[in-house]
Amino acid sequence: MTNEAPPWNLRRGIPKPETLKVLRIHDLLLTEYGDHPWHPRDPVATLVSAILSQNTNDVNRDRAFERLRARFPTWEAVRDAPLPDLIEAIRPAGLAPTKAPRIQEALRRITEERGEISMDFLSEMGVEEARRWLLSLPGVGPKTAAIVLCFALGKPAFPVDTHVHRVARRLGLIPERASREKAHELLEVVVPREIYYPFHLNLIAHGRAVCHARTPRCEDCVLREECAHYITSRRQRATGGEQSTTLQIILVRHAETVANVEGRWVGWGDTGLTERGRVQVEATARRLVQEVHDGAAIYTSPLPRARETAEGIGRALGLKPIPVENLREINFGDLDGVTLEEMRTRYPDLYARWRDKTDGEYTWPGGEKRADFFRRVAEVCQEILSRHDRGTVIIVAHGGTVRACLAHLMPDKLGEWWGYSLDNCGITRLQIEDGTVRLLTLNDISHLPEVKREEL
């Protein structure tokens, strides 16, 4: 991959108008952020780093990678390490109990197929064949596969992260409602292959420096004359029709489950919805149909109780829920399914620590640390909101997850959120306007018949 010759000299025919727009944007970004010559990297290290980067920031990823290499000097040592040791080594990346098995499974697959831990063979494959092979690995999605192909192997694949997705939508390079998965496909068509690498890096730099999710610095933006978002906003201001940049956030706890009826605390386990819970879903869907209109998206925890709730709401709204791994409830580990009374009588020391909501080091045996849970929810909440600057975002999750979202969005009340009860299918509404978050309703249950308040 080289940037020595102009892209149009390396492509046949006359570029399409949208490609010419990309080239103009590319030139402006080069002036602002500089060029980034490509250099080869180890594909295995790039793969592991990309898995660590999922749902976290670069700082946490790099800390985890450094700890991993310091603790395990070879990839064979990583592959064969006791799982608890690997989890501890990569803990700074968040979701370590999920990422560690994925890394080991990927390394085992490579060993089984190649007889060694090397992915150099991918350089001999065509880009689509190599992409298919990478996507067959556990924990590898379109972005991770594209990172390995582009960054390590110099193949024409265009990674799309949160910043790239947001900036590309605002510039009008992809449709406003295009998913991140669809964006990979669309941008690989419109962006000349020869500039994939520097264009990707400079879109990220621009998203971080100027094109912020909530309050983009449009007047300081070198791309404003190429930006569909800015041009539309300017036109509407000129005609007196100021474009709304208000974002509505709707947080919904899942409907009633068998465990809720039995008074059991269930984190990553699941007992399914009750019949009453399904009635709650229908009532919640009817309420949201009355208040949610265009420009909406719905995200859900992947756990069945949340997904079933989200799917019922989504059907009513004509939206397909997007499952997001990090919206899961906290992992109760060995105590998944415990009751409050069992906590008090069988685990009094744990119970005393659990009651101290300021104790971020409290860790469920075999499960998740409270601080790690809060961090992963805060990061995924921010990542979801960065995809939207207006319209309505619906998040269907769990009591703990909703509280953690509230604590992230309104940190001045951090200590209060853990004390609030959240009912099954209770609706919490917030509004973000000009970077200011306002709570509109907390745990609204007026749409539910005879709702019994849960204690978790």
C-alpha positions as CSV (number, residue, x, y, z in Angstrom):
1,M,0.0,0.0,0.0
2,T,1.6,3.2,-1.1
3,N,0.7,6.9,-1.3
4,E,3.5,7.8,-3.8
5,A,1.2,8.2,-6.8
6,P,-2.2,10.0,-7.1
7,P,-5.0,7.5,-6.7
8,W,-6.7,8.4,-10.0
9,N,-3.5,7.4,-11.8
10,L,-3.8,3.9,-10.3
11,R,-7.5,3.4,-11.2
12,R,-9.1,2.9,-14.5
13,G,-11.5,5.4,-15.9
14,I,-12.7,8.7,-14.5
15,P,-13.5,8.7,-10.8
16,K,-17.2,9.0,-9.8
17,P,-18.3,12.3,-8.2
18,E,-18.5,10.7,-4.7
19,T,-14.9,9.5,-5.2
20,L,-13.8,12.9,-6.2
21,K,-15.4,14.2,-3.0
22,V,-13.4,11.7,-1.0
23,L,-10.2,12.8,-2.7
24,R,-10.9,16.4,-1.9
25,I,-11.6,15.5,1.7
26,H,-8.4,13.4,1.8
27,D,-6.3,16.3,0.6
28,L,-7.8,18.6,3.3
29,L,-7.2,16.0,6.0
30,L,-3.6,15.5,4.9
31,T,-3.0,19.2,5.3
32,E,-4.5,19.1,8.7
33,Y,-3.2,15.9,10.2
34,G,-0.4,14.7,7.9
35,D,0.3,11.6,6.0
36,H,0.7,8.1,7.5
37,P,3.0,5.8,5.4
38,W,2.0,2.2,5.8
39,H,4.5,-0.3,7.3
40,P,3.9,-4.0,7.8
41,R,3.0,-5.4,11.3
42,D,2.8,-8.8,12.8
43,P,-0.7,-10.1,11.9
44,V,-1.1,-12.2,15.1
45,A,-0.1,-9.2,17.3
46,T,-2.5,-7.0,15.3
47,L,-5.3,-9.5,15.7
48,V,-4.8,-9.8,19.5
49,S,-4.6,-6.0,19.9
50,A,-7.8,-5.6,17.8
51,I,-9.7,-8.1,20.0
52,L,-8.5,-6.2,23.1
53,S,-9.6,-2.9,21.6
54,Q,-13.3,-4.1,21.3
55,N,-15.5,-1.8,23.4
56,T,-12.7,0.1,25.0
57,N,-10.3,3.0,24.3
58,D,-6.8,2.9,22.9
59,V,-5.2,3.6,26.3
60,N,-6.8,0.6,28.0
61,R,-6.1,-1.6,25.0
62,D,-2.4,-0.6,25.0
63,R,-2.1,-1.2,28.8
64,A,-3.6,-4.6,28.4
65,F,-1.4,-5.5,25.5
66,E,1.7,-4.5,27.3
67,R,0.7,-6.5,30.4
68,L,0.0,-9.5,28.2
69,R,3.4,-9.5,26.5
70,A,5.2,-8.9,29.8
71,R,3.4,-11.8,31.4
72,F,3.5,-14.2,28.4
73,P,6.6,-13.7,26.1
74,T,5.4,-15.9,23.3
75,W,2.0,-16.5,21.6
76,E,2.3,-20.2,22.5
77,A,2.5,-19.1,26.2
78,V,-0.7,-17.0,25.7
79,R,-2.5,-19.9,24.0
80,D,-1.6,-22.4,26.8
81,A,-1.9,-20.1,29.8
82,P,-4.3,-20.9,32.6
83,L,-7.4,-18.9,31.7
84,P,-7.5,-17.0,35.1
85,D,-3.9,-15.8,34.6
86,L,-4.7,-14.5,31.1
87,I,-7.9,-12.8,32.3
88,E,-5.9,-11.0,35.0
89,A,-3.2,-9.9,32.5
90,I,-5.6,-8.3,30.1
91,R,-8.0,-6.9,32.7
92,P,-7.3,-3.2,31.8
93,A,-9.0,-3.8,28.4
94,G,-12.4,-4.6,30.1
95,L,-14.5,-7.6,29.5
96,A,-11.5,-9.8,30.2
97,P,-13.5,-12.9,30.9
98,T,-14.9,-12.7,27.4
99,K,-11.8,-11.5,25.5
100,A,-9.4,-14.0,27.1
101,P,-11.2,-17.1,25.8
102,R,-11.6,-15.5,22.4
103,I,-7.9,-14.9,22.1
104,Q,-7.0,-18.4,23.2
105,E,-9.5,-20.0,20.8
106,A,-8.2,-17.9,17.9
107,L,-4.6,-18.9,18.7
108,R,-5.7,-22.6,19.0
109,R,-7.5,-22.4,15.6
110,I,-4.4,-20.9,14.0
111,T,-2.2,-23.7,15.5
112,E,-4.6,-26.5,14.4
113,E,-4.8,-25.2,10.8
114,R,-1.2,-24.1,10.3
115,G,0.8,-26.1,12.7
116,E,2.2,-22.9,14.2
117,I,1.0,-19.5,15.4
118,S,1.6,-17.5,12.3
119,M,-0.8,-15.7,10.0
120,D,1.7,-14.8,7.3
121,F,-0.1,-17.2,5.0
122,L,-2.9,-14.6,4.7
123,S,-0.6,-12.5,2.6
124,E,-0.8,-15.1,-0.2
125,M,-4.7,-14.9,-0.2
126,G,-6.9,-12.5,-2.0
127,V,-8.5,-9.9,0.2
128,E,-12.0,-11.5,0.3
129,E,-10.6,-15.0,1.0
130,A,-8.5,-13.7,3.8
131,R,-11.4,-11.7,5.2
132,R,-13.6,-14.8,5.2
133,W,-10.9,-16.8,7.1
134,L,-10.6,-14.0,9.7
135,L,-14.3,-13.7,10.2
136,S,-14.4,-17.5,11.0
137,L,-12.4,-16.9,14.1
138,P,-14.1,-16.4,17.4
139,G,-14.6,-12.8,18.4
140,V,-13.7,-11.4,15.0
141,G,-16.2,-9.1,13.3
142,P,-15.9,-6.8,10.2
143,K,-13.8,-4.1,12.0
144,T,-11.3,-6.6,13.5
145,A,-10.9,-8.4,10.2
146,A,-10.4,-5.1,8.3
147,I,-7.8,-3.9,10.9
148,V,-5.7,-7.1,10.4
149,L,-6.0,-6.9,6.6
150,C,-5.2,-3.2,6.3
151,F,-2.8,-2.5,9.2
152,A,-0.8,-5.8,9.2
153,L,-1.0,-7.1,5.6
154,G,-1.5,-3.9,3.6
155,K,-4.6,-5.4,1.9
156,P,-7.4,-3.2,0.6
157,A,-9.8,-3.3,3.5
158,F,-11.3,-0.3,5.2
159,P,-11.9,-0.5,9.0
160,V,-14.9,1.4,10.4
161,D,-14.8,2.4,14.1
162,T,-17.1,4.8,16.0
163,H,-15.3,7.9,14.8
164,V,-15.1,6.8,11.1
165,H,-18.8,5.8,11.1
166,R,-19.9,9.2,12.6
167,V,-17.7,11.4,10.4
168,A,-18.5,9.5,7.2
169,R,-22.3,9.8,7.9
170,R,-22.0,13.6,8.6
171,L,-19.9,14.1,5.5
172,G,-22.5,12.3,3.4
173,L,-20.2,9.6,2.3
174,I,-22.6,6.9,3.5
175,P,-26.4,7.2,4.3
176,E,-27.3,8.7,7.7
177,R,-28.9,5.4,8.9
178,A,-26.2,3.0,7.5
179,S,-25.0,0.6,10.2
180,R,-21.4,0.2,11.0
181,E,-21.3,-3.2,9.4
182,K,-22.9,-1.8,6.2
183,A,-20.4,1.2,6.3
184,H,-17.5,-1.2,5.7
185,E,-19.0,-2.3,2.5
186,L,-20.1,1.2,1.3
187,L,-16.8,2.9,2.1
188,E,-14.7,0.2,0.4
189,V,-16.6,1.2,-2.8
190,V,-16.4,5.0,-2.6
191,V,-12.8,5.4,-1.1
192,P,-10.0,4.6,-3.5
193,R,-8.0,1.6,-2.3
194,E,-4.7,3.4,-2.4
195,I,-5.7,5.8,0.4
196,Y,-7.6,3.4,2.7
197,Y,-4.9,3.5,5.4
198,P,-4.2,7.2,5.7
199,F,-7.8,8.1,5.1
200,H,-9.0,5.8,7.9
201,L,-6.4,7.2,10.4
202,N,-7.2,10.8,9.5
203,L,-11.0,10.3,9.8
204,I,-10.3,9.0,13.3
205,A,-8.1,12.0,14.1
206,H,-10.7,14.4,12.8
207,G,-13.5,12.7,14.8
208,R,-11.4,13.0,18.0
209,A,-10.3,16.6,17.4
210,V,-13.2,18.3,15.8
211,C,-16.2,16.2,14.8
212,H,-17.3,15.3,18.3
213,A,-20.4,13.2,18.8
214,R,-22.4,15.7,20.8
215,T,-21.0,19.1,20.1
216,P,-19.0,19.1,16.8
217,R,-16.8,22.1,16.3
218,C,-18.3,22.8,12.8
219,E,-17.0,26.4,12.5
220,D,-13.4,25.2,13.1
221,C,-13.7,22.3,10.6
222,V,-11.6,22.3,7.5
223,L,-14.2,19.9,5.9
224,R,-17.2,22.1,6.4
225,E,-17.7,23.0,2.7
226,E,-17.7,19.2,1.9
227,C,-19.9,18.3,4.9
228,A,-23.5,17.4,4.2
229,H,-24.4,17.9,7.9
230,Y,-22.9,21.4,8.0
231,I,-24.3,22.5,4.7
232,T,-27.8,21.3,5.6
233,S,-27.6,23.1,9.0
234,R,-26.4,26.3,7.4
235,R,-29.2,26.2,4.9
236,Q,-31.8,25.6,7.6
237,R,-30.4,28.5,9.7
238,A,-30.6,30.8,6.7
239,T,-34.3,30.0,6.1
240,G,-35.2,30.2,9.8
241,G,-35.5,26.4,10.2
242,E,-32.8,25.7,12.7
243,Q,-32.0,21.9,12.7
244,S,-32.6,20.2,16.0
245,T,-29.7,18.5,17.5
246,T,-31.6,17.2,20.5
247,L,-31.0,13.5,21.3
248,Q,-33.7,11.7,23.3
249,I,-32.5,8.7,25.3
250,I,-34.9,6.0,26.5
251,L,-33.7,3.4,29.0
252,V,-35.9,0.4,29.6
253,R,-35.4,-2.4,32.0
254,H,-36.3,-5.9,30.7
255,A,-39.8,-7.4,31.5
256,E,-40.5,-9.6,34.4
257,T,-38.7,-13.0,34.6
258,V,-39.1,-16.2,36.6
259,A,-36.1,-15.2,38.6
260,N,-37.7,-11.8,39.4
261,V,-40.8,-13.6,40.8
262,E,-38.6,-15.9,42.9
263,G,-36.5,-13.0,44.2
264,R,-33.3,-14.3,42.7
265,W,-30.4,-12.1,41.4
266,V,-29.5,-13.2,37.9
267,G,-26.7,-11.6,36.0
268,W,-25.4,-13.5,32.9
269,G,-27.8,-16.4,33.5
270,D,-31.4,-16.3,32.3
271,T,-34.7,-17.8,33.3
272,G,-37.0,-16.3,30.6
273,L,-39.9,-14.0,30.7
274,T,-43.1,-14.8,32.6
275,E,-46.6,-14.4,30.9
276,R,-47.0,-11.2,32.9
277,G,-43.6,-10.1,31.6
278,R,-44.9,-10.5,28.0
279,V,-47.9,-8.4,28.8
280,Q,-45.5,-5.7,30.2
281,V,-43.6,-5.8,26.9
282,E,-46.8,-5.2,24.9
283,A,-47.8,-2.3,27.2
284,T,-44.4,-0.8,26.9
285,A,-44.4,-1.1,23.1
286,R,-47.8,0.6,22.9
287,R,-46.5,3.5,25.0
288,L,-43.3,4.0,23.0
289,V,-45.2,3.9,19.7
290,Q,-47.0,7.1,20.9
291,E,-43.8,9.0,21.5
292,V,-41.0,7.6,19.3
293,H,-41.0,8.8,15.6
294,D,-38.4,9.1,12.9
295,G,-34.7,8.8,13.5
296,A,-34.9,6.1,16.2
297,A,-32.6,3.2,16.9
298,I,-32.9,0.4,19.5
299,Y,-30.0,-1.3,21.2
300,T,-30.3,-4.3,23.6
301,S,-28.3,-6.5,25.9
302,P,-27.8,-9.9,24.2
303,L,-29.2,-11.8,27.2
304,P,-32.6,-13.4,26.3
305,R,-34.8,-11.5,28.8
306,A,-33.6,-8.2,27.4
307,R,-33.7,-9.3,23.8
308,E,-37.2,-10.6,24.0
309,T,-38.3,-7.3,25.6
310,A,-36.4,-5.3,22.9
311,E,-37.8,-7.4,20.0
312,G,-41.4,-6.8,21.2
313,I,-40.7,-3.0,21.3
314,G,-38.9,-3.2,18.0
315,R,-41.7,-4.9,16.2
316,A,-44.1,-2.2,17.3
317,L,-41.7,0.5,16.1
318,G,-40.6,-1.2,12.9
319,L,-37.0,-1.3,14.2
320,K,-34.6,-4.2,14.5
321,P,-32.8,-4.3,17.9
322,I,-29.1,-4.2,17.8
323,P,-27.5,-6.6,20.4
324,V,-24.5,-5.0,22.2
325,E,-22.4,-7.4,24.3
326,N,-21.4,-4.8,27.0
327,L,-25.0,-4.0,27.9
328,R,-25.1,-7.2,29.8
329,E,-26.0,-7.1,33.5
330,I,-23.1,-7.4,36.0
331,N,-21.7,-10.9,36.2
332,F,-22.7,-12.4,39.6
333,G,-20.3,-15.4,39.0
334,D,-20.7,-18.2,41.5
335,L,-23.6,-16.5,43.2
336,D,-25.8,-16.1,40.1
337,G,-29.3,-17.0,41.2
338,V,-28.8,-16.1,44.9
339,T,-31.6,-14.5,46.9
340,L,-31.2,-11.5,49.2
341,E,-31.9,-13.7,52.2
342,E,-29.2,-16.1,51.1
343,M,-26.8,-13.3,50.8
344,R,-27.6,-12.0,54.3
345,T,-27.4,-15.4,56.0
346,R,-24.8,-17.4,54.0
347,Y,-22.5,-14.7,52.9
348,P,-22.6,-12.0,55.5
349,D,-19.2,-10.5,54.8
350,L,-20.0,-10.2,51.1
351,Y,-23.4,-8.8,51.9
352,A,-21.8,-6.1,54.0
353,R,-19.4,-5.1,51.2
354,W,-22.1,-5.3,48.6
355,R,-24.3,-2.8,50.6
356,D,-21.4,-0.3,50.4
357,K,-22.2,1.1,47.0
358,T,-19.0,3.3,47.1
359,D,-16.8,0.1,47.2
360,G,-15.7,-0.1,43.6
361,E,-13.3,-3.0,44.4
362,Y,-16.2,-5.2,45.5
363,T,-16.1,-8.3,43.3
364,W,-18.6,-11.1,43.0
365,P,-16.8,-14.5,43.6
366,G,-16.0,-15.9,40.2
367,G,-17.7,-12.8,38.6
368,E,-17.2,-9.2,38.0
369,K,-15.7,-6.3,39.9
370,R,-18.1,-3.4,40.4
371,A,-15.7,-0.9,39.0
372,D,-15.1,-3.0,35.9
373,F,-18.8,-3.3,35.4
374,F,-19.3,0.4,35.7
375,R,-16.4,1.1,33.3
376,R,-17.6,-1.3,30.6
377,V,-21.2,0.1,30.7
378,A,-20.0,3.7,30.7
379,E,-17.8,3.0,27.6
380,V,-20.5,1.2,25.7
381,C,-23.0,3.9,26.6
382,Q,-20.7,6.5,25.2
383,E,-19.9,4.5,22.1
384,I,-23.7,4.1,21.3
385,L,-24.4,7.7,21.8
386,S,-21.5,8.7,19.6
387,R,-23.4,7.2,16.7
388,H,-26.3,9.6,17.1
389,D,-26.5,13.4,17.4
390,R,-30.3,13.7,17.1
391,G,-33.4,11.5,17.1
392,T,-34.1,8.8,19.7
393,V,-31.9,6.1,21.1
394,I,-33.6,3.3,23.0
395,I,-31.5,1.0,25.2
396,V,-33.1,-2.2,26.6
397,A,-31.0,-3.7,29.4
398,H,-31.0,-4.5,33.1
399,G,-31.4,-2.8,36.4
400,G,-27.7,-2.6,37.0
401,T,-26.9,-1.5,33.5
402,V,-29.5,1.2,33.5
403,R,-28.1,2.6,36.8
404,A,-24.6,2.5,35.4
405,C,-25.8,4.4,32.3
406,L,-27.4,7.0,34.5
407,A,-24.3,7.3,36.6
408,H,-22.2,7.9,33.5
409,L,-24.6,10.4,31.9
410,M,-25.2,12.4,35.1
411,P,-22.0,11.8,37.2
412,D,-22.9,14.7,39.6
413,K,-25.5,12.3,41.1
414,L,-23.2,9.2,40.9
415,G,-23.9,8.1,44.5
416,E,-27.7,8.3,44.1
417,W,-28.4,6.0,41.2
418,W,-27.5,2.8,42.9
419,G,-30.2,3.4,45.5
420,Y,-33.1,3.7,43.1
421,S,-35.4,0.8,42.4
422,L,-36.1,0.1,38.7
423,D,-39.2,-1.9,37.8
424,N,-39.5,-4.3,35.0
425,C,-40.3,-2.4,31.9
426,G,-39.9,0.9,33.8
427,I,-39.0,3.7,31.3
428,T,-36.3,6.3,32.1
429,R,-36.1,9.2,29.7
430,L,-33.2,11.7,29.2
431,Q,-32.5,14.5,26.8
432,I,-29.1,15.7,25.5
433,E,-29.1,19.2,24.0
434,D,-25.9,21.3,23.4
435,G,-24.0,18.8,25.5
436,T,-26.3,19.2,28.5
437,V,-28.0,16.1,29.9
438,R,-31.4,16.4,31.5
439,L,-33.4,13.7,33.2
440,L,-37.0,13.8,32.1
441,T,-38.6,10.8,33.8
442,L,-37.1,8.1,36.1
443,N,-38.7,4.6,36.1
444,D,-42.0,5.6,34.6
445,I,-44.4,2.7,35.1
446,S,-47.7,4.6,34.3
447,H,-48.2,2.4,31.2
448,L,-48.1,-0.9,33.2
449,P,-51.1,-2.4,35.0
450,E,-50.6,-3.5,38.6
451,V,-46.8,-3.3,38.5
452,K,-45.1,-4.8,41.6
453,R,-41.9,-3.0,42.5
454,E,-38.8,-5.2,42.4
455,E,-36.0,-4.8,44.8
456,L,-33.0,-5.4,42.5
